[in-house]
Amino acid sequence: MPLRKWVESANYAIEGILHSVKTQRHLKYHFYAAILVLLLSFILGISKYEFTAIVIVVIMVLAVEMINTAIEAITDTIFKEYDERAKVIKDVAAGAVLVTAAGAVVIGYIILLPHLKKLFEDGLTIAKHSGGDIAVVAVVVVLILVIITKAFFGKGEPLRGGLPSGHAAVAFSIWVAVTFLTEGMLSSFLILVLAVLIAQSRVSVGVHKPWEVILGALLGSSVTFLMFRLFL
């Protein structure tokens, strides 16, 4: 698949996520919870296997919630007026969300409870992680924050326009990560130049306004910087 078509397909997919976040209050809460759970897991220093299980559960909850949104949209299109069959379809889809969310809570309880007990017994100690792990999680957190922010303001597509610039946020997140990982001035400077060029290109082609790019850069760099300072 050509790169341009792949980017367009990704844009449509993320646009679906944005639509779900804009129209479904519960999904927005799920994204908030996803960030909190990821950060809490990082702070507590759970094992990689436990962290993998948490990530899988988070993905399942978000995916089922979006499928429920799609089912509701299809049902409303087919049934223009009240129909008992439509009610059954929506109830079953909502039930699937409830079952998944309840399962996520149980799994989260099983994994996190021992670590939370240790937290209250020994006091708060922020676990340390490898630079690579921090970089990956930081980019994920930045992307989630971009989606939530764009959904809140209701403007722009995920990869085109709106507040903040997702390209600038990710580019400057990568710049800060490379700076911490390499501790080299030359590599940091080169990545910074690339990040600035990416941000500038979004303004040059008329996709973003300068302040949208600046806010995106600040979001990506500040979140990543804070995560490295806390967890490295």
C-alpha positions as CSV (number, residue, x, y, z in Angstrom):
1,M,0.0,0.0,0.0
2,P,1.4,3.4,-1.0
3,L,2.4,5.6,1.9
4,R,-0.1,8.3,1.0
5,K,-3.0,5.8,1.1
6,W,-1.8,4.3,4.3
7,V,-1.7,7.8,5.9
8,E,-5.2,8.5,4.6
9,S,-6.5,5.1,6.0
10,A,-4.9,5.9,9.3
11,N,-6.5,9.3,9.3
12,Y,-9.9,7.8,8.7
13,A,-9.4,5.3,11.5
14,I,-8.2,8.0,14.0
15,E,-11.1,10.2,12.8
16,G,-13.4,7.4,14.0
17,I,-11.7,7.5,17.4
18,L,-12.2,11.2,17.6
19,H,-15.8,10.9,16.6
20,S,-16.3,8.4,19.4
21,V,-14.6,10.5,21.9
22,K,-16.6,13.6,20.9
23,T,-20.0,11.8,21.0
24,Q,-19.5,9.2,23.7
25,R,-18.8,10.6,27.2
26,H,-17.9,7.2,28.6
27,L,-15.2,6.7,26.0
28,K,-13.6,10.0,27.0
29,Y,-13.6,8.8,30.6
30,H,-12.0,5.6,29.4
31,F,-9.1,7.5,27.8
32,Y,-8.6,9.5,31.0
33,A,-8.6,6.2,32.9
34,A,-6.1,4.7,30.4
35,I,-3.6,7.5,31.1
36,L,-4.0,7.3,34.8
37,V,-3.6,3.5,34.8
38,L,-0.5,3.6,32.6
39,L,1.1,6.3,34.8
40,L,0.1,4.5,38.0
41,S,1.5,1.2,36.7
42,F,4.8,3.0,35.8
43,I,5.0,4.7,39.2
44,L,4.4,1.4,41.1
45,G,6.9,-0.5,39.0
46,I,4.9,-3.5,38.0
47,S,6.6,-6.2,36.0
48,K,6.6,-6.2,32.2
49,Y,4.2,-9.1,32.1
50,E,1.8,-7.3,34.4
51,F,2.2,-4.1,32.4
52,T,1.4,-6.0,29.2
53,A,-1.7,-7.4,30.7
54,I,-2.8,-3.9,31.8
55,V,-2.2,-2.6,28.3
56,I,-4.2,-5.4,26.6
57,V,-7.1,-4.8,29.0
58,V,-7.1,-1.1,28.3
59,I,-7.1,-1.7,24.5
60,M,-10.0,-4.1,24.9
61,V,-12.1,-1.7,26.8
62,L,-11.5,1.1,24.4
63,A,-12.1,-1.1,21.3
64,V,-15.3,-2.6,22.7
65,E,-16.6,0.9,23.5
66,M,-15.9,2.1,20.0
67,I,-17.6,-1.0,18.5
68,N,-20.6,-0.2,20.7
69,T,-20.6,3.3,19.2
70,A,-20.6,1.9,15.7
71,I,-23.4,-0.5,16.5
72,E,-25.5,2.3,17.9
73,A,-24.9,4.4,14.8
74,I,-25.9,1.5,12.5
75,T,-29.0,0.7,14.6
76,D,-30.2,4.3,14.5
77,T,-29.7,4.3,10.7
78,I,-31.7,1.1,10.2
79,F,-34.5,1.8,12.7
80,K,-35.8,5.4,12.2
81,E,-38.5,4.9,14.9
82,Y,-38.6,3.1,18.2
83,D,-38.3,-0.7,17.7
84,E,-38.0,-3.4,20.3
85,R,-35.3,-5.0,18.2
86,A,-33.2,-1.9,18.2
87,K,-33.5,-1.8,22.0
88,V,-32.2,-5.4,22.2
89,I,-29.3,-4.6,19.9
90,K,-28.2,-1.6,21.9
91,D,-28.7,-3.3,25.2
92,V,-26.6,-6.3,24.2
93,A,-23.8,-4.0,22.9
94,A,-23.9,-2.0,26.1
95,G,-23.8,-5.2,28.0
96,A,-20.6,-6.2,26.2
97,V,-19.0,-2.9,27.2
98,L,-20.1,-3.5,30.8
99,V,-18.7,-7.0,30.9
100,T,-15.4,-5.9,29.4
101,A,-15.1,-2.9,31.8
102,A,-15.9,-5.1,34.8
103,G,-13.3,-7.7,33.7
104,A,-10.8,-4.9,33.4
105,V,-11.5,-3.7,36.9
106,V,-11.1,-7.2,38.3
107,I,-7.8,-7.8,36.4
108,G,-6.5,-4.3,37.4
109,Y,-7.5,-5.1,41.0
110,I,-5.6,-8.4,41.0
111,I,-2.5,-6.9,39.5
112,L,-2.3,-3.6,41.2
113,L,-3.6,-4.4,44.7
114,P,-0.3,-6.0,46.0
115,H,1.7,-3.0,44.7
116,L,-0.8,-0.5,46.3
117,K,-0.5,-2.3,49.6
118,K,3.3,-2.0,49.4
119,L,2.8,1.7,48.6
120,F,0.9,2.3,51.8
121,E,3.2,0.2,53.9
122,D,6.5,1.5,52.6
123,G,5.5,4.9,51.4
124,L,5.6,6.4,47.9
125,T,8.6,5.4,45.9
126,I,8.6,6.1,42.2
127,A,9.9,3.2,40.2
128,K,12.7,3.7,37.7
129,H,12.5,2.4,34.1
130,S,14.7,2.1,31.1
131,G,14.9,5.0,28.7
132,G,13.4,3.0,25.9
133,D,10.3,2.1,27.9
134,I,9.8,5.7,29.0
135,A,10.1,6.9,25.4
136,V,7.4,4.5,24.2
137,V,5.0,5.2,27.0
138,A,5.6,9.0,26.7
139,V,4.6,8.9,23.0
140,V,1.5,6.9,23.7
141,V,0.5,9.4,26.5
142,V,1.2,12.3,24.1
143,L,-1.0,10.8,21.4
144,I,-3.9,10.1,23.8
145,L,-3.7,13.7,25.0
146,V,-3.7,15.0,21.4
147,I,-6.8,12.9,20.7
148,I,-8.6,14.1,23.9
149,T,-7.7,17.8,23.2
150,K,-8.8,17.7,19.6
151,A,-12.0,16.0,20.6
152,F,-12.6,18.7,23.3
153,F,-12.1,21.6,20.9
154,G,-14.0,19.7,18.1
155,K,-11.8,21.0,15.3
156,G,-9.5,19.4,12.8
157,E,-8.7,15.8,11.9
158,P,-6.2,13.7,13.9
159,L,-3.4,14.1,11.3
160,R,-4.6,17.3,9.7
161,G,-5.5,20.6,11.4
162,G,-7.0,21.4,14.7
163,L,-5.5,22.1,18.2
164,P,-2.9,20.9,18.9
165,S,-0.7,19.8,16.1
166,G,-0.2,16.0,16.5
167,H,2.8,16.0,14.2
168,A,4.6,18.7,16.3
169,A,3.6,17.0,19.5
170,V,5.1,13.6,18.5
171,A,8.1,15.2,16.8
172,F,9.1,17.2,19.9
173,S,8.4,14.2,22.1
174,I,10.8,12.2,20.1
175,W,13.4,15.0,20.3
176,V,13.2,15.1,24.1
177,A,13.4,11.3,24.2
178,V,16.5,11.2,22.0
179,T,18.1,13.9,24.1
180,F,17.7,11.9,27.3
181,L,18.6,8.5,25.6
182,T,21.8,9.7,23.8
183,E,22.9,12.5,26.0
184,G,24.7,13.8,22.9
185,M,24.5,17.4,21.8
186,L,24.9,16.7,18.1
187,S,22.1,14.0,18.0
188,S,19.8,16.2,20.0
189,F,20.4,19.2,17.8
190,L,19.8,17.2,14.6
191,I,16.5,15.8,15.9
192,L,15.5,19.2,17.1
193,V,16.1,20.6,13.6
194,L,14.0,17.8,12.1
195,A,11.2,18.5,14.7
196,V,11.3,22.2,13.8
197,L,11.1,21.4,10.1
198,I,8.2,19.1,10.6
199,A,6.4,21.7,12.7
200,Q,7.2,24.5,10.1
201,S,5.9,22.3,7.3
202,R,2.5,22.0,8.9
203,V,2.3,25.8,8.9
204,S,3.7,26.2,5.4
205,V,1.1,23.9,3.8
206,G,-1.7,25.7,5.7
207,V,-2.7,22.7,7.8
208,H,-2.0,24.4,11.1
209,K,-1.7,27.9,12.5
210,P,1.6,28.8,14.2
211,W,0.1,28.8,17.7
212,E,-1.4,25.3,17.1
213,V,2.0,24.0,16.2
214,I,3.6,25.8,19.2
215,L,1.1,24.3,21.6
216,G,1.6,20.8,20.1
217,A,5.4,21.2,20.5
218,L,5.0,22.3,24.1
219,L,2.6,19.4,24.8
220,G,4.9,16.8,23.4
221,S,8.2,18.1,24.8
222,S,6.8,18.9,28.3
223,V,5.0,15.6,28.8
224,T,8.1,13.6,27.7
225,F,10.5,15.7,29.7
226,L,8.4,15.2,32.9
227,M,8.2,11.5,32.3
228,F,12.0,11.1,31.9
229,R,12.6,13.3,34.9
230,L,10.3,11.1,37.0
231,F,11.1,7.6,35.8
232,L,14.6,7.6,34.5
